[in-house]
Amino acid sequence: MTSEEMVSRLLYRDGLMLVIDKPAGLAVHQGPPNSKDRSRECLQDHFDALRFGLPRPPSLGHRLDRDTSGCLVLGRHRKALAQLGKLFKNGAIGKTYWAVVEGAPATDEGEIDLPLGRLDETRGWWMKHDPDGQPAVTRWKVMGRASGMTWLALEPLTGRTHQLRVHCAEMGWPILGDPIYGTAPRSGGPVLQLHAREITVPLYKNREPINVTAPVPVHLRERLMLCGWQGEITAQ
């Protein structure tokens, strides 16, 4: 990724925060020492292009999975990162994801309340439903349906690792392209059909929350259209 490409992914910028459109297939940061992700390119490698006059590049305000695309929040300096960290920890930041899942929910909306825990200490970040695990709640709504698949809007009310992927799988409608919790092959299958569509950040006390929307990436468009998506509405 060139500096120009990194800058072209900027969705929002002010003195405290940036929001960028993360591409699918690129980890946000390097993996732990001795892991295969340690030597691979990651998004963080290119943050220097986003300094915009500040002495240091921005840092991650939160995380997205390697194969998830869409809105990613960055803090521009330490004070901003601390403020964003509190907002994320307190659940004050609104997040809406779009997903295409296998199968069809029986109703048009609902809430999933399934605690999550580590699947296996040797499996890193892999998770499972665990009654004794950390609380995890996801609100969901059907946006459209097609033969064998459904377009969902997902709102994680908590921020657990792989929460949306595990919750959808546990409900019997795994996210398309998920090789860990779904039916996708390890390689050669579709890209994970999960996109961080919108984020709402109440960053300033006396101003409206900042609302940012990420455009739908190419790898989601075909299936979304089959489910009834009409395409992006552009301003006249």
Secondary structure per residue as TSV (DSSP state, phi and psi in degrees):
chain	resnum	aa	ss	phi	psi
A	1	M	-	360.0	128.0
A	2	T	-	-83.3	166.7
A	3	S	H	-60.0	-39.0
A	4	E	H	-64.0	-40.8
A	5	E	H	-65.6	-38.5
A	6	M	H	-62.9	-47.2
A	7	V	H	-64.0	-34.4
A	8	S	H	-66.1	-16.5
A	9	R	T	-90.9	3.7
A	10	L	E	-72.8	124.1
A	11	L	E	-102.4	-28.4
A	12	Y	E	-154.7	145.9
A	13	R	E	-150.6	131.3
A	14	D	-	-144.1	-165.6
A	15	G	S	-70.9	-18.9
A	16	L	S	-108.9	-34.0
A	17	M	E	-137.5	147.3
A	18	L	E	-121.6	148.7
A	19	V	E	-125.3	125.5
A	20	I	E	-117.6	161.0
A	21	D	E	-95.3	98.1
A	22	K	E	-70.5	132.4
A	23	P	-	-78.7	150.2
A	24	A	T	-70.3	148.8
A	25	G	T	90.3	2.6
A	26	L	-	-126.1	121.4
A	27	A	-	-65.9	148.5
A	28	V	S	-75.5	-27.1
A	29	H	S	-148.2	169.5
A	30	Q	-	-70.1	152.2
A	31	G	-	-74.3	177.6
A	32	P	S	-66.3	162.4
A	33	P	T	-53.6	143.0
A	34	N	T	72.7	5.7
A	35	S	S	-93.6	160.1
A	36	K	T	-67.2	-20.7
A	37	D	T	-80.4	-9.6
A	38	R	S	-66.5	-35.4
A	39	S	S	-98.2	-3.7
A	40	R	S	-81.2	156.2
A	41	E	-	-62.0	142.1
A	42	C	-	-136.1	164.4
A	43	L	G	-60.8	-38.0
A	44	Q	G	-60.2	-24.8
A	45	D	G	-58.9	-22.6
A	46	H	G	-110.1	10.5
A	47	F	G	-70.5	-17.5
A	48	D	G	-61.2	-27.2
A	49	A	G	-69.4	-10.4
A	50	L	G	-109.8	20.9
A	51	R	-	-70.8	-38.8
A	52	F	T	48.8	50.6
A	53	G	T	93.0	-12.3
A	54	L	-	-81.0	155.3
A	55	P	S	-69.3	-23.5
A	56	R	S	-127.2	152.8
A	57	P	-	-69.6	160.9
A	58	P	-	-69.7	168.7
A	59	S	E	-128.9	160.9
A	60	L	E	-64.8	129.6
A	61	G	S	-87.4	-22.0
A	62	H	S	-161.6	-167.4
A	63	R	-	-128.5	153.2
A	64	L	-	-130.1	147.2
A	65	D	-	-59.9	155.7
A	66	R	T	-49.6	-44.7
A	67	D	T	-94.1	4.2
A	68	T	-	-92.7	136.3
A	69	S	E	-104.9	169.0
A	70	G	E	111.7	-156.9
A	71	C	E	-62.2	120.3
A	72	L	E	-127.6	125.1
A	73	V	E	-92.7	134.0
A	74	L	E	-122.6	141.6
A	75	G	E	-96.0	139.0
A	76	R	S	-84.6	-17.5
A	77	H	S	-159.8	177.3
A	78	R	H	-60.5	-44.0
A	79	K	H	-62.0	-41.9
A	80	A	H	-65.1	-40.7
A	81	L	H	-63.5	-39.8
A	82	A	H	-63.5	-42.1
A	83	Q	H	-65.8	-44.7
A	84	L	H	-64.5	-39.3
A	85	G	H	-59.0	-41.0
A	86	K	H	-65.3	-41.4
A	87	L	H	-64.0	-43.8
A	88	F	H	-65.4	-44.1
A	89	K	H	-62.5	-37.1
A	90	N	T	-85.5	1.2
A	91	G	T	70.8	24.1
A	92	A	-	-84.1	-13.6
A	93	I	S	-94.7	124.1
A	94	G	E	-85.2	134.1
A	95	K	E	-131.7	130.5
A	96	T	E	-124.3	125.5
A	97	Y	E	-109.6	147.9
A	98	W	E	-105.9	136.7
A	99	A	E	-139.9	148.7
A	100	V	E	-109.8	122.0
A	101	V	E	-114.2	157.9
A	102	E	E	-77.3	140.7
A	103	G	S	83.2	-163.6
A	104	A	-	-146.8	121.8
A	105	P	-	-60.3	148.9
A	106	A	S	-73.5	-25.6
A	107	T	S	-119.1	-179.7
A	108	D	S	-98.0	-10.7
A	109	E	E	-163.2	163.2
A	110	G	E	175.9	-170.3
A	111	E	E	-137.4	134.8
A	112	I	E	-105.6	122.8
A	113	D	E	-124.0	87.1
A	114	L	-	-133.1	111.6
A	115	P	-	-60.5	150.3
A	116	L	E	-122.8	146.0
A	117	G	E	-140.9	172.3
A	118	R	E	-68.1	130.9
A	119	L	S	-65.6	-45.7
A	120	D	-	-163.2	130.2
A	121	E	G	-56.8	-27.9
A	122	T	G	-83.2	-6.7
A	123	R	G	-100.2	14.7
A	124	G	T	63.8	-117.5
A	125	W	T	-90.3	3.9
A	126	W	-	-64.5	137.1
A	127	M	E	-123.8	169.2
A	128	K	E	-151.7	163.3
A	129	H	E	-70.8	126.5
A	130	D	-	-138.5	111.9
A	131	P	T	-54.6	-25.1
A	132	D	T	-99.0	8.5
A	133	G	S	-84.5	-165.9
A	134	Q	B	-77.1	142.5
A	135	P	-	-56.8	139.9
A	136	A	-	-147.9	122.4
A	137	V	E	-130.7	131.9
A	138	T	E	-129.9	129.4
A	139	R	E	-95.6	139.2
A	140	W	E	-137.6	154.2
A	141	K	E	-147.2	134.9
A	142	V	E	-74.9	126.3
A	143	M	E	-100.8	-23.6
A	144	G	E	-176.9	159.8
A	145	R	E	-134.0	150.7
A	146	A	E	-144.1	175.6
A	147	S	T	-62.7	114.8
A	148	G	T	81.3	1.2
A	149	M	E	-153.5	163.0
A	150	T	E	-140.6	141.2
A	151	W	E	-96.3	121.4
A	152	L	E	-117.5	146.9
A	153	A	E	-101.1	125.1
A	154	L	E	-117.2	130.1
A	155	E	E	-119.1	104.4
A	156	P	E	-74.9	118.5
A	157	L	S	-86.1	-11.5
A	158	T	S	-127.0	170.6
A	159	G	-	-122.3	54.8
A	160	R	-	-81.7	152.8
A	161	T	T	-58.3	131.3
A	162	H	T	57.1	23.1
A	163	Q	H	-55.6	-50.5
A	164	L	H	-65.6	-39.3
A	165	R	H	-65.5	-44.1
A	166	V	H	-69.7	-44.5
A	167	H	H	-60.5	-46.0
A	168	C	H	-63.2	-42.3
A	169	A	H	-62.9	-42.2
A	170	E	H	-64.8	-27.8
A	171	M	T	-80.6	-8.3
A	172	G	T	94.9	6.6
A	173	W	-	-132.1	79.1
A	174	P	-	-64.8	153.7
A	175	I	B	-69.4	132.0
A	176	L	T	-58.5	138.4
A	177	G	T	84.9	6.4
A	178	D	-	-90.9	108.9
A	179	P	T	-82.1	-10.8
A	180	I	T	-95.1	-50.7
A	181	Y	T	-106.5	-10.8
A	182	G	S	-110.0	-152.3
A	183	T	S	-108.7	4.6
A	184	A	-	-68.8	146.3
A	185	P	-	-69.4	162.3
A	186	R	S	-61.8	-31.3
A	187	S	S	-147.7	153.7
A	188	G	S	87.1	-3.9
A	189	G	S	-90.9	-176.6
A	190	P	-	-67.9	154.0
A	191	V	-	-65.0	143.9
A	192	L	-	-48.8	125.1
A	193	Q	-	-89.1	61.6
A	194	L	E	-136.7	126.1
A	195	H	E	-136.8	125.8
A	196	A	E	-76.0	88.7
A	197	R	E	-71.6	-41.8
A	198	E	E	-147.7	145.7
A	199	I	E	-139.3	140.8
A	200	T	E	-125.4	119.7
A	201	V	E	-121.0	112.4
A	202	P	-	-81.7	74.0
A	203	L	-	-82.4	-30.4
A	204	Y	S	-119.2	136.7
A	205	K	T	-61.8	-43.6
A	206	N	T	-106.3	25.3
A	207	R	S	-131.8	158.4
A	208	E	-	-62.4	148.6
A	209	P	-	-57.0	148.5
A	210	I	E	-83.2	124.0
A	211	N	E	-115.1	123.8
A	212	V	E	-127.0	135.8
A	213	T	E	-119.9	134.2
A	214	A	-	-97.2	134.9
A	215	P	-	-62.4	153.2
A	216	V	-	-71.3	125.3
A	217	P	-	-73.7	161.5
A	218	V	H	-56.6	-39.8
A	219	H	H	-69.5	-10.9
A	220	L	H	-101.7	-19.0
A	221	R	H	-62.8	-43.4
A	222	E	H	-59.8	-49.1
A	223	R	H	-72.0	-35.2
A	224	L	H	-62.8	-40.4
A	225	M	H	-64.7	-37.9
A	226	L	H	-62.2	-29.6
A	227	C	T	-88.5	2.0
A	228	G	T	110.4	-0.3
A	229	W	-	-64.0	135.9
A	230	Q	-	-96.2	1.9
A	231	G	-	93.8	168.7
A	232	E	-	-69.5	142.1
A	233	I	-	-96.0	119.5
A	234	T	-	-101.0	147.2
A	235	A	-	-68.3	143.5
A	236	Q	-	-87.5	360.0
